Amino acid sequence: MSTTQLDMIVRKAEKILAQTWKSVYEDKHAELIQMFKDYGDRAYGVWMQDFMNLVVEPFHQEGLQVKANFNRHNSVENWGPPEERERCAWYLVHDEEGTPIGTLVLQVYHSHSSFFVPRAPQIFALQETDREDILSALSKSATRVRWDRKEDCTPLPAHTSSSATQWEYATDVSLGDCLVGTELEHSSWSLDEALSHWGRYGWELVSLMATGGKTIAYFKRPCLA
């Protein structure tokens, strides 16, 4: 499939996603909150599967094959603070004959502290269809972080601001991804975006350490009350 055709698919998916994710989130909010209390992050998988069924349904009518079920094996979560963790789940697109022609990637930000979605989900496309190639593409921040996409952020819960004097710490092994590549300006922008992501929740960068081919970033902030 050409890049143009894949772009048309993802643009259509973006429009449907914008109309469906929040309605499912609001309609089932109480149920999902309770599910999170009982089963943790599984609640996000149920929510994602519900709205992705609506996203891919029109493509089935066009003869394309896309499975909407959430499969943890076909997803990766490495980035961001626990209140706004980024998970990318991918969905292979097959033609009528079952040949893979591209991949839709759903980018979801979610909290590990409570059932809360800090940003609207995003969807984008990859030419890659092999799992290892998809993982390799998603490991690059330039694939996931897009300056030309408007971010729709949800107001933060009241408990995210605190003046406590005790500190808590967290690490991020993905900041080094922002420094990969030859376009220095884009790398700098990606790094600014990644640091601002942490800073939104009061995390301050303390130190960086390179080890095992990765750059580990250490953050701290006052403990939340």
Backbone bond lengths (Angstrom), bond angles and torsions (degrees), N, CA, C in turn:
res aa  C-N    CA-C-N  psi(-1)  N-CA   C-N-CA  omega(-1)  CA-C   N-CA-C  phi
1 M - - - 1.467 - - 1.516 109.39 -
2 S 1.325 116.76 140.08 1.452 120.77 -179.81 1.523 110.25 -74.61
3 T 1.340 114.44 160.05 1.467 119.58 177.87 1.518 110.85 -59.98
4 T 1.341 116.69 -37.90 1.464 121.01 -179.79 1.525 111.25 -61.84
5 Q 1.329 117.18 -43.81 1.468 120.84 179.33 1.524 110.95 -64.37
6 L 1.323 116.25 -41.74 1.463 120.27 179.53 1.525 110.33 -66.72
7 D 1.316 116.98 -36.92 1.466 121.05 176.64 1.529 110.92 -62.41
8 M 1.322 116.76 -38.79 1.465 120.58 178.95 1.526 110.52 -64.40
9 I 1.326 116.17 -39.55 1.462 120.45 178.78 1.521 110.52 -64.02
10 V 1.335 116.39 -45.75 1.464 118.94 -176.10 1.527 111.00 -70.52
11 R 1.320 118.20 -32.95 1.469 119.64 177.52 1.531 110.56 -65.06
12 K 1.318 115.69 -39.59 1.469 119.51 177.25 1.524 110.26 -66.24
13 A 1.333 115.96 -41.56 1.466 120.34 178.96 1.526 110.79 -63.63
14 E 1.326 117.26 -38.07 1.470 121.12 179.00 1.525 111.21 -61.00
15 K 1.321 116.45 -42.71 1.466 120.35 -179.28 1.528 111.10 -64.42
16 I 1.327 116.06 -42.91 1.468 119.48 -179.62 1.529 109.93 -68.03
17 L 1.332 116.46 -41.55 1.464 120.94 179.71 1.525 110.88 -59.18
18 A 1.327 116.69 -43.36 1.465 120.83 -178.84 1.526 111.79 -61.24
19 Q 1.332 116.52 -27.03 1.464 121.06 -177.65 1.527 113.12 -91.09
20 T 1.329 117.14 -16.02 1.466 118.97 -169.89 1.523 115.57 -113.53
21 W 1.343 117.95 -35.62 1.464 118.18 -169.81 1.525 111.89 -61.45
22 K 1.343 116.26 -42.66 1.460 119.33 -175.12 1.522 111.87 -74.09
23 S 1.328 116.68 -34.40 1.464 118.97 179.24 1.524 110.55 -64.34
24 V 1.335 116.94 -41.25 1.468 120.19 176.56 1.526 109.93 -66.08
25 Y 1.324 116.30 -41.39 1.470 122.38 179.55 1.526 110.73 -58.98
26 E 1.328 116.35 -44.85 1.465 120.62 -177.51 1.525 111.95 -76.99
27 D 1.331 116.92 -40.93 1.467 120.17 -177.27 1.531 111.80 -64.64
28 K 1.327 116.72 -35.01 1.464 120.63 -175.41 1.527 112.41 -111.54
29 H 1.332 116.15 19.73 1.459 119.50 -171.77 1.526 112.80 -59.76
30 A 1.309 116.95 -48.52 1.469 120.05 -178.78 1.527 110.73 -61.60
31 E 1.325 115.81 -42.46 1.470 120.75 179.12 1.528 111.14 -63.69
32 L 1.328 116.35 -41.29 1.463 120.79 -178.44 1.531 111.55 -71.03
33 I 1.325 116.53 -35.20 1.466 119.96 176.20 1.525 110.17 -61.36
34 Q 1.322 116.10 -45.35 1.461 119.89 179.43 1.525 110.71 -66.16
35 M 1.323 116.65 -39.08 1.459 120.36 178.93 1.527 110.70 -63.31
36 F 1.339 116.28 -38.44 1.463 119.38 178.02 1.528 110.31 -64.07
37 K 1.328 117.09 -41.04 1.463 120.47 178.56 1.527 111.01 -62.18
38 D 1.330 115.75 -35.95 1.466 120.25 -176.63 1.528 113.08 -84.89
39 Y 1.340 116.15 -38.50 1.467 119.52 -170.08 1.529 114.39 -128.50
40 G 1.318 117.79 2.56 1.454 119.79 177.59 1.523 112.87 71.50
41 D 1.337 115.39 -138.61 1.464 121.38 -171.74 1.528 114.35 -63.51
42 R 1.321 117.58 -11.25 1.462 119.64 177.89 1.528 110.82 -57.51
43 A 1.328 116.65 -27.63 1.467 120.53 179.74 1.524 111.37 -61.18
44 Y 1.322 117.13 -36.42 1.463 119.63 179.13 1.527 110.99 -67.07
45 G 1.329 116.72 -37.17 1.456 120.04 177.98 1.520 111.97 -62.18
46 V 1.339 116.50 -40.59 1.467 121.11 178.13 1.524 110.10 -64.58
47 W 1.327 116.02 -45.55 1.469 120.86 178.89 1.526 111.18 -60.36
48 M 1.333 116.81 -46.63 1.467 121.18 -179.65 1.525 111.13 -61.50
49 Q 1.312 116.48 -43.51 1.464 119.85 -178.31 1.524 111.17 -64.58
50 D 1.328 116.73 -37.57 1.465 120.38 -179.23 1.526 111.19 -62.90
51 F 1.333 117.66 -47.28 1.468 116.77 -177.07 1.526 112.37 -81.43
52 M 1.341 117.91 -25.48 1.463 118.91 177.43 1.526 111.55 -69.84
53 N 1.326 117.64 -28.51 1.466 119.78 173.61 1.526 110.57 -58.13
54 L 1.330 115.99 -38.90 1.462 120.78 178.99 1.526 111.40 -73.20
55 V 1.326 116.16 -33.40 1.469 120.35 -178.99 1.524 111.52 -67.78
56 V 1.330 117.43 -42.64 1.468 119.88 -172.85 1.527 113.56 -89.54
57 E 1.323 117.67 -12.98 1.472 119.98 -176.76 1.532 113.21 -54.20
58 P 1.343 119.94 -45.42 1.474 119.30 179.65 1.527 113.16 -61.74
59 F 1.315 117.74 -29.24 1.462 120.19 -179.69 1.527 110.96 -71.87
60 H 1.319 116.86 -31.96 1.462 120.28 175.51 1.526 109.90 -62.59
61 Q 1.323 116.08 -37.99 1.461 120.43 179.72 1.530 111.46 -67.36
62 E 1.322 116.42 -21.96 1.465 121.25 179.00 1.528 112.08 -92.54
63 G 1.326 116.48 3.52 1.459 120.10 177.69 1.512 114.73 93.33
64 L 1.325 117.48 -0.95 1.457 120.40 177.88 1.529 109.50 -85.39
65 Q 1.314 115.83 152.96 1.455 121.41 -179.78 1.529 109.24 -114.58
66 V 1.329 115.59 118.56 1.465 121.63 177.99 1.522 107.75 -140.48
67 K 1.315 117.27 120.63 1.459 120.85 178.00 1.524 109.34 -84.66
68 A 1.331 116.10 125.76 1.461 120.54 -174.89 1.520 113.28 -90.58
69 N 1.338 117.72 -9.36 1.460 118.76 -176.16 1.525 110.84 -67.29
70 F 1.342 115.62 144.48 1.458 120.56 178.86 1.521 109.29 -81.85
71 N 1.322 115.49 122.39 1.463 122.40 178.48 1.522 107.46 -118.88
72 R 1.320 116.30 112.61 1.466 120.06 -177.05 1.528 111.85 -57.31
73 H 1.330 116.37 -30.86 1.465 120.67 179.14 1.528 110.90 -64.50
74 N 1.326 116.18 -29.44 1.462 121.02 179.48 1.528 110.49 -98.63
75 S 1.307 115.39 47.01 1.459 120.60 178.18 1.522 108.49 -157.08
76 V 1.315 114.68 163.68 1.460 119.99 179.27 1.522 108.29 -146.41
77 E 1.333 115.54 142.75 1.463 121.14 -178.87 1.526 108.27 -138.51
78 N 1.323 116.18 107.70 1.466 120.45 -177.08 1.516 113.94 -132.94
79 W 1.308 118.42 -9.87 1.454 119.56 -161.02 1.523 112.90 -121.23
80 G 1.337 115.04 139.73 1.450 120.88 169.35 1.510 115.47 97.06
81 P 1.334 115.70 166.00 1.464 121.64 178.95 1.521 111.02 -71.78
82 P 1.334 117.93 163.85 1.475 120.05 -176.22 1.522 113.89 -62.43
83 E 1.336 117.51 -23.81 1.466 119.61 179.19 1.531 112.27 -80.10
84 E 1.314 116.81 -15.43 1.469 120.54 -177.70 1.525 108.95 -147.23
85 R 1.304 114.39 62.82 1.460 121.02 -177.35 1.525 109.38 -79.57
86 E 1.300 115.97 137.91 1.467 120.69 -179.33 1.524 110.17 -99.52
87 R 1.318 115.82 125.42 1.466 121.57 173.21 1.522 108.38 -121.02
88 C 1.323 115.70 135.35 1.458 121.60 174.77 1.527 108.41 -113.22
89 A 1.315 115.91 120.18 1.466 121.91 176.52 1.523 107.98 -112.46
90 W 1.330 116.57 138.99 1.456 117.67 -176.69 1.527 111.77 -119.11
91 Y 1.330 113.06 152.27 1.463 122.72 -174.95 1.527 107.91 -133.78
92 L 1.324 116.62 113.54 1.463 120.35 179.78 1.525 110.18 -70.14
93 V 1.313 114.98 139.82 1.465 121.74 176.22 1.527 107.54 -105.80
94 H 1.341 116.51 123.42 1.463 121.85 179.46 1.530 109.64 -114.45
95 D 1.321 115.30 149.05 1.461 118.66 175.36 1.530 109.75 -81.38
96 E 1.328 116.47 -174.09 1.465 120.91 -175.73 1.525 112.40 -61.12
97 E 1.328 116.46 -26.65 1.463 120.56 -178.54 1.527 112.29 -90.41
98 G 1.334 116.54 1.06 1.456 120.21 178.58 1.510 114.62 87.12
99 T 1.321 117.12 11.37 1.463 121.00 179.20 1.529 109.70 -85.48
100 P 1.342 118.23 127.96 1.473 119.41 178.66 1.525 110.99 -66.28
101 I 1.322 116.28 132.17 1.465 120.45 -176.31 1.527 112.36 -121.42
102 G 1.309 117.51 -2.52 1.456 121.10 179.31 1.520 109.78 164.01
103 T 1.309 115.52 -179.68 1.463 120.99 -176.71 1.519 110.42 -136.50
104 L 1.325 116.22 131.52 1.458 121.58 170.28 1.521 108.29 -93.22
105 V 1.318 116.57 133.37 1.462 121.65 179.40 1.525 108.78 -115.85
106 L 1.318 115.63 123.23 1.459 122.10 176.76 1.525 108.20 -97.64
107 Q 1.311 115.72 123.61 1.467 122.61 -177.85 1.528 108.09 -107.80
108 V 1.327 115.56 114.01 1.462 121.29 -174.75 1.523 109.56 -121.84
109 Y 1.318 115.79 131.33 1.463 121.90 173.43 1.524 107.85 -104.30
110 H 1.330 116.41 132.90 1.458 119.26 -174.74 1.523 109.98 -150.57
111 S 1.313 114.65 158.45 1.461 121.06 -179.88 1.520 110.39 -96.05
112 H 1.334 115.56 143.28 1.455 121.07 173.01 1.528 111.31 -93.53
113 S 1.329 116.71 -4.23 1.464 120.87 -177.67 1.527 112.19 -90.26
114 S 1.321 116.01 -32.92 1.462 122.28 -179.89 1.522 107.08 -159.04
115 F 1.331 116.78 171.61 1.461 117.89 177.08 1.523 108.07 -77.61
116 F 1.319 114.82 101.46 1.457 121.26 -176.04 1.521 108.80 -152.79
117 V 1.329 116.08 133.44 1.466 122.47 179.65 1.525 107.99 -111.73
118 P 1.341 117.91 102.79 1.469 121.10 -173.72 1.523 114.61 -70.77
119 R 1.338 116.98 -25.18 1.464 120.56 -179.61 1.530 109.30 -136.50
120 A 1.309 114.88 155.02 1.462 119.10 174.46 1.525 109.42 -65.57
121 P 1.335 118.17 139.69 1.463 120.25 176.47 1.528 110.86 -61.94
122 Q 1.317 115.21 152.32 1.459 121.77 176.57 1.525 108.56 -122.99
123 I 1.314 115.78 157.13 1.461 119.87 176.88 1.523 108.57 -134.80
124 F 1.322 115.94 138.41 1.459 120.42 177.62 1.524 108.62 -145.85
125 A 1.311 116.07 172.91 1.463 120.68 -173.80 1.517 111.50 -117.30
126 L 1.316 114.85 150.17 1.461 122.80 172.10 1.521 108.82 -125.49
127 Q 1.316 115.89 144.89 1.462 120.09 172.56 1.528 110.51 -72.41
128 E 1.335 116.19 -29.31 1.459 120.89 -177.08 1.530 111.22 -65.58
129 T 1.322 116.27 142.78 1.467 121.14 177.13 1.530 112.26 -127.03
130 D 1.317 117.73 -12.85 1.464 121.60 176.63 1.528 109.36 -83.18
131 R 1.328 116.86 139.18 1.462 120.69 -173.85 1.525 112.46 -56.63
132 E 1.311 117.28 -46.55 1.464 119.70 -178.14 1.524 111.32 -65.54
133 D 1.323 116.77 -36.23 1.468 120.20 177.70 1.529 110.90 -68.22
134 I 1.331 116.15 -37.07 1.466 120.23 177.57 1.526 110.04 -64.98
135 L 1.335 116.30 -45.86 1.465 120.28 178.82 1.526 110.98 -60.72
136 S 1.318 116.20 -40.13 1.460 120.09 178.87 1.523 110.97 -63.58
137 A 1.328 116.53 -42.45 1.467 120.30 179.50 1.525 111.15 -64.71
138 L 1.330 116.53 -41.95 1.461 120.25 -177.60 1.523 112.68 -72.87
139 S 1.324 117.45 -18.08 1.464 120.11 177.97 1.525 111.70 -72.44
140 K 1.323 116.96 -13.42 1.464 121.78 179.50 1.526 108.99 -94.40
141 S 1.317 116.28 124.02 1.463 119.66 -176.67 1.523 111.85 -61.15
142 A 1.339 117.33 -30.06 1.465 119.98 -179.30 1.527 111.66 -63.37
143 T 1.335 117.27 -23.32 1.460 120.88 177.36 1.519 110.85 -73.41
144 R 1.333 116.07 -38.99 1.462 121.00 -172.11 1.525 113.52 -95.73
145 V 1.325 117.42 -31.56 1.466 121.58 -175.18 1.520 108.64 -99.62
146 R 1.319 116.17 116.96 1.460 120.80 -175.44 1.520 109.91 -121.32
147 W 1.329 116.54 120.22 1.464 120.77 179.94 1.526 111.92 -70.16
148 D 1.343 117.35 -21.39 1.462 120.51 -175.25 1.524 112.67 -91.89
149 R 1.332 117.75 6.50 1.458 120.50 178.75 1.525 109.97 -106.62
150 K 1.302 116.08 131.68 1.456 120.60 178.27 1.522 109.82 -75.89
151 E 1.332 115.95 129.20 1.457 120.64 178.45 1.526 109.80 -90.66
152 D 1.317 116.36 127.41 1.458 122.63 178.26 1.524 107.40 -104.32
153 C 1.338 116.05 97.53 1.465 121.05 -174.89 1.521 111.23 -93.91
154 T 1.322 115.37 143.93 1.458 122.78 177.11 1.524 108.93 -90.26
155 P 1.333 118.87 138.37 1.477 119.91 176.65 1.523 110.87 -53.56
156 L 1.316 115.85 137.97 1.456 120.43 -176.74 1.523 111.39 -72.34
157 P 1.326 117.31 146.07 1.468 120.22 173.50 1.523 110.29 -60.99
158 A 1.317 116.28 152.19 1.466 120.90 -175.61 1.518 112.52 -59.48
159 H 1.344 117.85 -30.68 1.462 119.60 -173.55 1.523 113.26 -75.59
160 T 1.351 118.83 -2.00 1.456 119.06 -177.93 1.520 113.24 -79.74
161 S 1.327 118.42 -11.66 1.462 119.88 176.19 1.524 109.39 -106.17
162 S 1.324 116.83 136.56 1.459 120.58 -175.76 1.513 110.17 -155.80
163 S 1.346 115.81 148.91 1.461 120.69 177.25 1.524 110.71 -112.10
164 A 1.313 116.98 22.84 1.460 120.66 179.80 1.523 110.19 -61.06
165 T 1.329 116.44 150.54 1.461 120.89 -177.32 1.524 112.52 -95.24
166 Q 1.315 118.31 -16.02 1.459 119.74 175.82 1.523 109.23 -77.43
167 W 1.348 115.85 153.17 1.461 120.10 -174.75 1.522 111.56 -112.13
168 E 1.310 114.70 148.37 1.461 120.53 168.05 1.525 107.82 -124.24
169 Y 1.333 115.48 155.26 1.459 120.66 -172.86 1.525 110.76 -127.14
170 A 1.311 114.64 154.75 1.464 120.90 177.53 1.521 108.58 -150.63
171 T 1.315 115.79 158.21 1.462 120.87 179.08 1.525 110.15 -123.70
172 D 1.315 115.26 156.61 1.465 122.36 177.59 1.522 107.22 -139.50
173 V 1.332 116.55 124.47 1.467 120.25 -178.30 1.523 111.80 -98.90
174 S 1.334 117.32 8.90 1.467 119.61 -173.94 1.526 114.15 -103.03
175 L 1.331 118.92 -7.93 1.464 119.19 -175.41 1.524 112.26 -63.22
176 G 1.325 116.23 -30.15 1.460 119.26 178.02 1.514 112.66 -61.55
177 D 1.353 116.66 -25.01 1.465 120.25 177.61 1.525 111.07 -60.21
178 C 1.336 116.00 -29.11 1.470 120.66 -177.80 1.525 112.20 -71.47
179 L 1.318 116.82 -14.66 1.461 120.82 -176.30 1.520 112.05 -103.68
180 V 1.338 116.47 5.29 1.458 121.00 -179.80 1.518 109.25 -89.08
181 G 1.311 116.91 134.18 1.462 120.57 177.74 1.509 111.45 120.88
182 T 1.300 114.74 175.36 1.460 120.32 -175.85 1.519 113.15 -103.49
183 E 1.331 117.67 -13.07 1.460 120.03 -178.64 1.522 109.19 -88.87
184 L 1.335 115.60 95.04 1.457 121.07 -174.57 1.520 111.56 -59.83
185 E 1.336 117.15 -39.63 1.459 120.02 -177.51 1.522 110.64 -63.33
186 H 1.326 116.67 -43.82 1.467 119.57 179.98 1.523 110.43 -67.35
187 S 1.340 116.93 -39.25 1.464 119.97 179.14 1.519 110.27 -61.96
188 S 1.338 116.42 -41.32 1.462 120.58 179.15 1.522 110.41 -63.62
189 W 1.339 116.63 -42.06 1.462 119.98 179.41 1.524 110.39 -64.25
190 S 1.333 116.95 -41.88 1.466 120.80 179.64 1.520 110.77 -62.15
191 L 1.340 116.15 -39.89 1.463 120.31 179.50 1.525 110.49 -66.86
192 D 1.333 116.87 -41.93 1.467 120.32 176.78 1.528 110.52 -58.57
193 E 1.333 115.76 -43.66 1.465 120.78 -179.24 1.527 110.65 -63.63
194 A 1.330 116.65 -43.57 1.464 120.43 -178.52 1.525 111.17 -64.57
195 L 1.334 117.05 -43.16 1.465 120.21 -179.72 1.529 110.97 -68.56
196 S 1.333 116.75 -38.33 1.463 120.04 177.92 1.522 111.21 -64.74
197 H 1.330 115.53 -32.41 1.463 121.98 176.94 1.531 109.68 -56.96
198 W 1.326 116.57 -48.16 1.465 121.09 177.65 1.527 111.15 -69.66
199 G 1.342 115.78 -41.75 1.461 119.75 -176.30 1.512 113.65 -63.25
200 R 1.324 116.35 -25.43 1.464 120.10 179.89 1.528 111.20 -59.67
201 Y 1.306 116.71 -25.48 1.462 120.88 -178.66 1.527 112.45 -107.93
202 G 1.329 116.03 17.46 1.454 119.62 175.44 1.513 115.25 85.57
203 W 1.355 117.90 6.64 1.462 120.70 178.90 1.524 109.68 -79.21
204 E 1.323 116.09 135.22 1.461 122.43 178.44 1.527 109.43 -113.93
205 L 1.330 116.14 133.68 1.462 120.43 177.50 1.525 109.26 -69.92
206 V 1.334 116.17 125.46 1.460 121.68 -177.92 1.522 111.27 -101.79
207 S 1.334 115.86 -44.20 1.455 118.82 -174.06 1.522 110.18 -160.90
208 L 1.332 115.30 160.60 1.459 122.92 173.78 1.523 108.52 -125.77
209 M 1.326 116.34 141.84 1.455 119.95 177.68 1.524 108.95 -141.98
210 A 1.326 116.24 129.48 1.462 121.43 177.84 1.525 109.17 -92.43
211 T 1.327 116.08 128.51 1.458 120.35 178.56 1.521 109.60 -157.79
212 G 1.312 116.18 139.38 1.458 121.12 176.45 1.512 113.98 57.09
213 G 1.324 117.09 32.49 1.455 120.28 179.80 1.517 114.22 79.54
214 K 1.326 117.26 3.40 1.457 121.99 179.16 1.523 110.19 -120.57
215 T 1.315 115.70 154.96 1.458 121.46 173.24 1.522 108.50 -106.10
216 I 1.326 115.87 117.64 1.463 120.76 -179.50 1.525 108.65 -96.10
217 A 1.318 115.91 126.79 1.462 121.62 176.76 1.525 108.87 -103.31
218 Y 1.324 115.86 135.01 1.460 121.61 179.60 1.527 108.83 -110.44
219 F 1.335 115.38 128.12 1.457 121.76 -178.74 1.530 110.14 -120.20
220 K 1.322 115.24 155.22 1.461 119.83 173.10 1.527 108.91 -142.80
221 R 1.324 114.55 159.86 1.461 121.45 174.24 1.523 108.05 -160.89
222 P 1.319 117.74 161.17 1.466 119.80 174.49 1.525 110.15 -61.37
223 C 1.320 116.48 141.73 1.463 120.26 178.66 1.521 110.20 -60.51
224 L 1.323 115.37 140.93 1.456 120.07 178.08 1.523 109.63 -75.22
225 A 1.309 115.47 141.81 1.469 119.94 -179.54 1.519 110.35 -68.83
